[in-house]
């Protein structure tokens, strides 16, 4: 399965949930996830099915002041 994570093409041997894909990519919480530009609620990360060709954005909070 080929997907794009934060603009980088990534290939996985089998279909996985959104959560397992981003964890295997090395993402560390806290983060928000978007697939093909659509925000995916945290409650759906473990059950959301990723498809070949999807573009996943991992967004980390930024502190400022």
matplotlib code that plots the C-alpha trace (Angstrom):
import matplotlib.pyplot as plt

x = [0.0, 1.4, 0.4, 1.9, 2.6, 3.5, 4.4, 6.7, 5.8, 5.6, 4.9, 3.5, 3.2, -0.4, -3.4, -3.5, -5.6, -4.7, -3.4, -1.0, 0.3, 1.3, 2.7, 4.9, 5.9, 7.2, 4.6, 4.5, 1.4, -0.1, -1.0, -4.0, -4.6, -6.0, -6.6, -6.9, -7.4, -10.2, -9.7, -10.2, -11.4, -9.1, -12.0, -11.7, -7.9, -7.9, -10.8, -10.2, -9.3, -6.5, -6.6, -3.8, -3.0, -4.3, -2.4, -2.0, -1.0, 0.3, -0.1, 1.6, 0.5, 2.7, 3.2, 3.5, 2.8]
y = [0.0, 3.4, 6.5, 9.9, 11.1, 14.7, 15.0, 11.9, 8.8, 5.7, 2.1, -0.5, -4.2, -4.5, -2.3, -0.8, 1.5, 5.2, 5.0, 2.1, 3.7, 7.0, 5.2, 3.0, 6.2, 7.4, 10.0, 10.8, 12.1, 14.7, 15.1, 15.7, 13.7, 14.7, 12.3, 13.9, 17.3, 16.1, 16.2, 12.7, 12.8, 11.1, 8.7, 7.3, 7.0, 3.3, 2.3, 4.6, 2.5, 4.0, 3.4, 3.3, 6.8, 8.6, 11.7, 11.8, 14.9, 14.6, 17.9, 18.6, 21.4, 24.5, 26.5, 30.3, 33.4]
z = [0.0, -1.0, 0.9, 1.5, 5.0, 5.5, 1.8, 1.8, -0.1, 2.1, 1.3, 3.7, 3.0, 4.2, 5.0, 8.4, 10.5, 10.5, 14.0, 13.3, 10.1, 11.8, 14.8, 12.5, 10.7, 14.1, 15.1, 18.8, 20.5, 20.9, 17.2, 15.0, 11.8, 8.4, 5.5, 2.0, 3.7, 6.0, 9.8, 11.4, 15.1, 17.6, 18.4, 14.9, 14.5, 15.5, 13.2, 10.2, 7.1, 5.0, 1.3, -1.3, -2.5, 0.6, 1.8, 5.5, 7.4, 11.0, 12.7, 16.0, 18.3, 18.4, 21.6, 21.4, 23.2]

ax = plt.figure().add_subplot(projection="3d")
ax.plot(x, y, z, "-o")
ax.set_aspect("equal")
plt.show()
